[in-house]
Amino acid sequence: MQRFWEEISAYAVQIDFFELSGLVFGLLAVFFLIKENIRTWPTGIIYVLISFVIFWQQRLYGDLILHVFFLVLNIYGWYYWIAGKKKNEEELPVTRTSSSFFVKVLLASGIGIFIFGYFLGNIHVIWPDLGEAAVPFWDSTTSILSVTAMWLQARKKIENWLLWFVVDLLATGIYIYKGIYFYAALYGIYIFLAIAGYLAWKKSMDSTKMVSA
């Protein structure tokens, strides 16, 4: 536990401008998302653009590619939250996916996890200089589920928070395993934000149903 706090303190002291900016805009994007505030999308775009710089500097090309999808989904979400609402609606309401569709989404994500995990597990064969991936299938799981969660988020489906909870929980465990305690602490915070987001969106969804009724 002492090492945990020592690494967090050391990282906080030496964090550079881009990483600090990414941290701030990342947390702001989640805060606005919980509040169903459309500013979550431009804030998220800024976060992604900052992340591009960081991942390029650190040569984290897998994360850089993943954030290309995040950029597209942020733009799509911004558009859909405006264009997807009906004329009599002030804002796009929170809704739930059907059970059958959600199962299909999970199955598609499972296939994506397997394919991407296999790719990461063999990336050292394609590019020997990169070395073997540390936890390819766990890494693949958090990556693919993040894309799925963001797509559901863009459609304003409450199930996005369930997937973010799983992603944050797994990511926290992975970072603890790898000894990256600052990010473990950050994703630990995200776990509680995912719970807060689900409860806030459920309250919003229930109130919308009452008004409709």
Secondary structure, DSSP 8 states (H G I E B T S, - for coil): -HHHHHHHHHHHHH--HHHHHHHHHHHHHHHHHHTT-TTHHHHHHHHHHHHHHHHHHHT-HHHHHHHHHHHHHHHHHHHHHHHSS-TT-SS---B---HHHHHHHHHHHHHHHHHHHHHHHTHHHH-GGG---SSHHHHHHHHHHHHHHHHHHHTTBTTHHHHHHHHHHHHHHHHHHHT-HHHHHHHHHHHHHHHHHHHHHHHHHHHHHHHH-
